[in-house]
Amino acid sequence: MQALDKLYSYARENYIPIIDDESLEILIGEVVKANPKRILEIGTAVGYSGAIMLQNSEAVLDTIEIDENRRNIALQLWKELGLDGRINSYLGSADEILGEVIEGKEYDFVFIDGPKSRCSQYLDECFDHITSGGVIFVDDVLFFGMVKGQDWVPHKHRTIVNNLRKFLDKIQSDERLDVNILDIGNGIAVIRKK
Ligand SMILES: C[S@@+](CC[C@H](N)C(=O)[O-])C[C@H]1O[C@@H](n2cnc3c(N)ncnc32)[C@H](O)[C@@H]1O
């Protein structure tokens, strides 16, 4: 079995939340269209989406993960795939290290896929480091249908759902952005900085 297929099965068996197949197709399409030079990813997990973004571009990837074990699996995968020379992997909470990671850098593609309550904060922090025309891809913005629906939201998800609703309202009324919300997978926001 190929390294990526093995990793995909491992992630599914171990409940590691990697991007779903439908959303991945959209991500690949956006990466190919953008043809980025430098990608920022918040939420590496085991390196699956990072590897696929690099296989579909000539970019360099800066990626942040809080969980050391997941990050180690990612490092192993990228080595096996020969992608390690194009990846800078950062271990830590994006809440704390994002500023340091992006210091002095410019991104034409940003994949926000870490803690769902923090999307707004991360976008604000990165904004000045994103090129004009750059793409910001945010996964899971509709959070199992709870963000759009009027149904009762379980208490444990209420903060995430409220924060995602605020995030979507904010980006959709921001005139510096073109925003497309896709009801695919758990919901994707494809945002273009004008
Ligand atoms: C949805 S998964 C990322 C999936 C990955 N992008 C993929 O599709 O292959 C989200 C990841 O964000 C990590 N994470 C959670 N909080 C974080 C934080 N504050 N800073 C950095 N990473 C965080 C989690 O450990 C988890 O591995």
The ligand as an ORCA input file, in Angstrom:
! r2SCAN-3c Opt
* xyz 0 1
  C      -8.966     18.765     11.516
  S      -7.385     18.361     12.116
  C      -6.311     18.796     10.783
  C      -6.445     17.855      9.615
  C      -5.413     18.046      8.528
  N      -5.393     19.416      8.061
  C      -5.751     17.136      7.377
  O      -6.798     17.353      6.720
  O      -4.974     16.192      7.118
  C      -7.068     19.644     13.263
  C      -5.729     19.539     13.947
  O      -5.500     20.757     14.645
  C      -4.759     20.471     15.824
  N      -4.916     21.581     16.767
  C      -5.879     21.760     17.695
  N      -5.682     22.905     18.377
  C      -4.559     23.468     17.863
  C      -3.842     24.667     18.137
  N      -4.263     25.525     19.073
  N      -2.738     24.921     17.426
  C      -2.310     24.068     16.451
  N      -2.960     22.911     16.132
  C      -4.071     22.626     16.824
  C      -5.365     19.149     16.291
  O      -4.453     18.453     17.146
  C      -5.641     18.426     14.980
  O      -4.611     17.532     14.664
*
